[in-house]
Amino acid sequence: MIEITFVLLLHLGGKIEEYTYQESLSECLGTKRRIERNICNDYTGTARWSCNEYKVKIAMDPNGDPYIVELIDAN
């Protein structure tokens, strides 16, 4: 299924290394804030987190939760 949604992106060395599906902008920003406060110290300053709206291809895991299969286009 293709939809437009907010995506939490992890940039390392200028490249997108990870991304996760987010229900809303407020959920994305909240998750980003928690990560930056608690986990970001594990990276040596090369990590950058961002919330962007993307057109994505999603699928459902066995629990019925959506996950991103492919980033198609940034809006």
Secondary structure as UniProt FT lines:
FT   STRAND          2..12
FT   TURN            13..14
FT   STRAND          15..22
FT   HELIX           25..38
FT   HELIX           40..42
FT   STRAND          47..60
FT   TURN            62..63
FT   STRAND          66..74
//
